[in-house]
């Protein structure tokens, strides 16, 4: 086996060890013993000149990946996360340039990443050494000058655990922070932070940030804000300030990667520099050297973020292969780069950017030439771009499906029509930045031209995104399905184990058998799709809020509440949490959206859900419409609105939905607040679920007066507040299981200990989204199965 393949297999084995270690735990002693055994076998085979010594070495790298991952995720004894739940004083140095957000005219939010050096617990007298990084959010209610990068500060407050939304089908932001060695967080007022010593570091990061700010200000002076935000994104990365509709259009057309500096940007810079060098007849070595310098300069200008570093390293290795005349080493170079980055940070394997960038690059390295050969009948100007797009997309398709459950069919056309214009915008933008630094007037002229091209790009992407069928939904296929997909892909591209003929050979030699097998596969898929499954009720982790998804045996969906953010954050729970959850479970249409009432923590995500997933009917309490409900009613297409009333019911696939109680708004004063919460009962076979919104004691008394029936599962009212779940009500409904939907470490103290005691007194088994994440009940009408995201 040649060196190329050895490097590829070694890197793959190390990555597989990291992945396997993330799934299963192994005793270190057992792993070490196995590693020693493999090492002895490898040495013995090398001594005997046995060619099979390769496989024990591969096994060693697999075990190395397991051990390295386990060592990396271990938390040091002096890490700041060891003080979670305690009030402490933290002393450290601000490690990155602070981010500030304007909440309103009177308040600002500053976010710092603090490299912790010392900690003083509340009852201790002295500071003790500590390690790790803490993310500190500071609320300022007056004009302020935030602490600067490099300042030594002290922060007093409670250390909080990193905690995200624990649902399947979502990017785990907690893990993303831990990859940066951020292991805890703090949220304090401005008077709890003090600058010990101001040490304005003369760092290239500070200088670069100041220079980027000047460029952004220059862009905003000569072009519309949205155009300036897009040009800033393609030059420096980030989506700040870009219109949400534009981002959606770029996502739909498969061009969203253009809005963050990636391998395509690096390749463009390197290719353009090499073209310029060839035109000037500089020679091979000076041209490649100039291209390498251009790549390094562009990476520095873009901020040397991890994705940029990955792309730059790959670009430099590719240029080095050109210099030494070893382009055939590209697969080994790609593998070696991946191995080096995983050694630096093994948790990168779970990073979506890492997966997509290396997957797409692997597609170009391994599949571009074979794909181009398949397109010999097409003109070269069309075959080349199509081969690039197809070879990259087919490799990352399972990753895209797992993370997004959608695939852009229009991406091929977008890459042919829009991408060349975007590349011209990048080139002009870089030229404008350089010219503006030297001659601002000429730079401004280039920026204006770029703005006109950006306007054309926005029009074209909106047009392509609006075409019917521009994106299709694809369900997640899991690990087994992904393995089968890659085996099939390898077979199509020439992998022929056991002398199996290729696709064309099979069809030519055994047409009848192929037709029978294809028919059987199609019939099996159709039967699988239409065969009824157990009814499932999902209580989604939306933080301090409520959201319940009911999926009927034939896949119809009813959503009760959507969660929502309390603060003025731009984070949309409906768009970022609930909609991805629904897509992960194959929900592309919500037949009924029932909002128990209009409070932000129940309806705040409704508009975000409706903007991403079609909602046919909305059932609303008869109350004054809140801002959240009004936003829902302004989405397109406008869903049918049905006011709720007591006794209202409907049935889907044998699952019965009944409104047990709803406000009767015949009074002069419009109804608002928790007391208007509709109570929804979901029944299937022998089991029923009672979803009570924010129902409090008075509402429970009204429900008791109507002789409420028992239920199997109770969604506890008002997130487990003391003012809900009275003893009389709990005795009447006598649930076997109870679900409390509450935010982790929420400021309201939900669920209240008294509520938990009342549930314990009637021997109800309690599940909590703040502790177990998403909670799923599955029933065939007789039996009940319960799954939690956090075991």
Secondary structure, 3 states (H helix, E strand, C coil): CCHHHHHHHHHHHHHHHHHHHHHCCCCHHHHHHHHHHHHHHHHHHHHCCCCCHHHHHHHHHHHHHHHHHHHHHCCCCCEHHHHCCCEEEEEEEECCCCEEEECCCCCEEEEEEEEEEEEEECCCCCCEECECEEEEEEEECCCCCCCCCCCEEEEEEECEECCCCCCCCCCCHHHHHHCCCEEEEEEEEHHHEEEEECCCCCCHHHHHHHHHHHHHHHHHHHCCHHHHHHHHHHHHCCCCCCCHHHHHHHHHCCCHHHHCCCHHHHHHHHHHHHHHHHHCCCCHHHHHHHHHHHHHHHHHHCCCCHHHHHHHHHHHHHHHHHHCCCHHHHHHHHHHHHHHHHHHCHHHHHCHHHHHHHHHHHHHHHHHHHHHHHCCCCCHHHHHHHHHHHHHHHHHHHHHHHHHCEEECCHHHHHHHCHHHHHHHHHHHHHHHHHHHHCHHHHHHHHHHHHHHHHHHHHHHHHHHCCCCCEEECCCCHHHHHHHHHHHHHHHCCCCHHHCCCHHHHHHHCHHHHHHHHHHHHHHHHHHHHCCCCEEEEECCCCCCCCEEEECCCCCEEEECCCCCCCCCCCCHHHHHHHHHHHHCCCCEEEEEEECCCCHHHHCCHHHHHHHCEEEEEEECCCCCCHHHHHHHCCCCCCEEEECCCCCEEEECCEEEEEEECCCCCCCCCCCCHHHCCEEEEEECCEEEEECCCCCHHHHHHHHHCCCCCCCEEECHHHHCCCCCCHHHHHHHCCCEEEECCCCCCCCCCCCHHHHHHHHHCCCEEEEHHHHCCEEEEECCCCEEEEECCC
